[in-house]
Each structure stands twice: as structure tokens, then as C-alpha cells.
Amino acid sequence: MVNTELIVLHTTKFGENSVVVHTLSKEYGRRSFLVRGAGKRLMSLFLPLNILEADVQESTKSTLFTARNLTSRHPLLGIRSNVFKNSMTMFMSEVLYRALKEGTSEQGLYEWCERSILLLDAVQTDFSNFHLRFLLELTVALGFSPESRDLQPFVGDHYPTVERFMQTSFAESMLIPLNGTVRNEIAEEILRYIEFHTESSLRVNSLKVLRDLFA
């Protein structure tokens, strides 16, 4: 039995009363776990980007390990009480779920992701650009570490704005004035860059929600 922390990326119903929870952790990287007896009482634990503590039962007979004794590590009240932040966690978790292949285990990826979640939870105002900063930092966390010129073929006319994001502090990048349409376009362009390097198709449906909320 291994005690570990898990970041929830996605869930899939499994049978009558169980779910497969797709997660990111320090010990296992991107991995899915079976949670038995996951009734309505437990489902609130599996909201996007919740940070959980769990006991993992490894198996020699199956690649699908079992997680039990799940508890919340952080209440994330700043996120769960805010519809805009909740929508951002939906987007961020969907990106991670689609971009990270099962078994992916980049050093420092879990720690960066946890810091990003807690930062979103804590920030009070001016976070409309948070998901753009998140995408750019994700490229670094995945080991691509692009210079702004590496992104130029993907971002086109938005290159000056993207370069500004990459050259300013977090606080300053949150104050870059953008409307919902431009944010959406930049997000789609950075996603295309991530697609190119991960050789995967990122059809991130929740981006439409952010476009409408942060118009």
C-alpha cells in the first residue's frame, strides 16, 4: 500500500458503483486508478483539479491499480465558490488529461501543477489571463522550454502579446488587457504548439466556456 497525493484530471464511470479516476501524482505521473464504491458522497472529491490524498493498492495482475481512503488535501474554497475559477479548472484539467499520455512522468510536473492550482485558489482579482499563463508554463513543465520565437509560427499576429506574457512576471501578465475573443485565439494557438510537440490531438471543449465567461 502506497500513500500518495493525486490531482484529479478526469473520471470515467466503471460499473454500477465505481469510477476510474485519471490523475497526476509524484509517484506515478499520469495514471488512472479504480475507486470502488464511489457513490454520491465521494463524487465531490473528484471535481477537476482537486488535490487528494489516497492509499494506492498496486497489483501484479492488472495495470489498473486501486485507490482507497481518499481525502481532500486542500479545500480550494477560493475556486469552488467562484464560477469563473471553476471553469478555469475544467479547462486546465481537460488540457492535462488530453496532453499527458498515460505513464507520463516529467520531473517537477506534479509540483508545478499543484502550485498553479493553489495560486488560482488564492488569487483574488485579475485572473482572466490565468489559463494563458498556465498553458505557457505547461510547455516548460513538459520540457519544451520554448523561447518566444519558437512560438511565433503558431501564434502569428498575436506574437507581441505572447512575447509579453513570456517576459513579464505573473502579476504583470494578469494585467495585460485582452478581450475574450483574443484570449480564445491565443489559447488555441498555444494548444496547437503543444499538439505539435506531444503528437496528440487536443480537442479541448471547455475552452468555449472560458471564451463566453471572459468576454
N, C-alpha and C positions, 0 to 999 in steps of 0.2 A: 504494500500500500504506500503510495507516494502522495504527500500533501503538497499542493501547488496552488498557484493563483492563475485564473483563467479570465481572459477578456472575451466576452460573448460577441461573435460576429453574425451568427445566423442560427436558426433552429429548423429542424425538419421533423415532422411527426413520424413516430415509429410505433406501429401497432396501436392498441387501444389506449394505453396509458403511459407511454414512454416517448421520449424525444431524443433525437441526435443533436447535440449542441456542437456547433462548429466554432472553434475557439483559437485564441493565440495565447501562448504561455512561454515562460522562460525555459522550462524543462523540455517541452515537446514541440515548440514552434507552432506552426499552423496544424492543428489536429482536431479531429472530431471524436466526441465521447458520447456514449449511450448513458442516458439518465432514466432509470426505471421509476415508475410510479410518479411521474411528473404531472400531477393534477393541477387544478386551477391555483391552488395555494403556492405552488412552486413557479408557475409561469411568469410571475412578476420578476423573478430573478433573471429571466432570460431576455430582458429588454436590450436593445442594441448598445454595445459597448459597456454594459455592466461589468464590473470587476468583482470576480467571485473567488472564494477560497473553497477548495474541494479536495477530497481524498480520491485518488485515482487507483483503480484496481487494474493492473496490467494483466494481459492474457497471452498465453503461449499458443492458444488455439485460434485466436481471431485478432485482426488488426484494429478492430473496434474495441477500445478499452472502455471501462465503465467508470463514471464519476458519481460519487455519492457524498452525503453530508455537506451539501452545498450551502454556503452562507455568503452574504454580501460583505465585501471588504470596505466599500465606501458607499454612503447613501446617495451621493450625486444629487442632492436636493436642488442645487442650482440648475441642473439640467432637467430633471424630471418635472420641475414646476414651471418650465418655460417652453412653450410650443416651438419657438424658433430653434432653441438649442436641441430639443428632442429631434427635430427634423434634421439638424446637422449630424447628430449621432446616427440617424438612419442612413444618411449619405456616406459618412465615414466608414461605418461598419460594412456597408454594401461594397464600397471600393476595396476594402481589405479582404473581404470574403471572395471577391472575384479576381483580385490581382495576385493573392497569395495562393500558390498551389499547396495541396495537402503535403505536409512534410517540410515545407519551407521553414528554415530556422536561421535567419540572419542575426548575427550577434548584435545585441543592443536594440533590436526591433521592438521587443516587448516593452522594454524600459521607456523607449521613446513614445510608444503608443500610450502607455499609462500616463506619462507626463502630459501628453496632449489632452487626454480625457479630463484629467484633474484641472488643467488650465482652462478648458472650456467651462467646466463646472464652476470655477472661481471667478472668471471674468464677469464684470457687472454690465458694462456698456460697450458699444463699438466693437461688436464681434461679427458683423455681416460679412467680413472678408476671411473669417477664420478657416473656412473649408479650402480656400485657395492657398493659404499659408500651409495648411495641413498637406495638401497634395504636393506642393513643392518640397516640403520637408520629407515626405514619404519617398520621393525619388532619392534623397540622400540616405534615408534609413534602409532602403533596398540595395544600396551600394552603387548606384549610378553616379551620384555626386556630380551633377551637371554644372557646367558654367552657363551663364545666361545665353551665350552664343550657341550652346548645344541645343537650346530650346527654340532658337529663332526659326528654324524651318517648320516648326509645329505651331507656333503662336502668331506668326505673320504680323499683321498690323498692331497686335497687342504687345509686341516685343518691348517697347519702352516701359509699359506698365509692369510686365513680368520682371524685367530687369530691376525695376524699382523695388518690387517685392523682395527680390533676392539680395538687394544691397542695403535694406533698411532693417531696423530692429522689429521685433514682433509688434510692439506698441505703435510704432510709426506705420507699419504695414496695415494695421487695422483702421487707420485714418485715411487711407488712400480712397478718394471719392470715386465710387463706381455705381452704376445702376444695375438692376437685376439682369438685364439682357447681356451686358458686358461681362458680368461675373460668370454667367452661364457659359458664354462663349469661351472665356479663358479656362474655365474648369474643363470643358470638353476638349480643349486643345492640350492641356496638360495630361488628361486621361489618354489621349492619342499617343503622347510621348511615352507614357507608362506602358500602354499596349505594345508599342514598338519594341520596348526593351524586355517585356515579360513574355512576348509572343502569345498573348492571350487577348480575347475579345471582352472588353469591359462595357457591357450594356447596363449602365447604372440608371435605373428607372427613377430613383429618388431625387436625382438632380432637378427634375421638372418641378418638384415640390419647392425646392430652395429658390428656383427662379421666380416662382409666384409669390413666395413669402417675402423675399428680399427684393422686391421690385423697386 
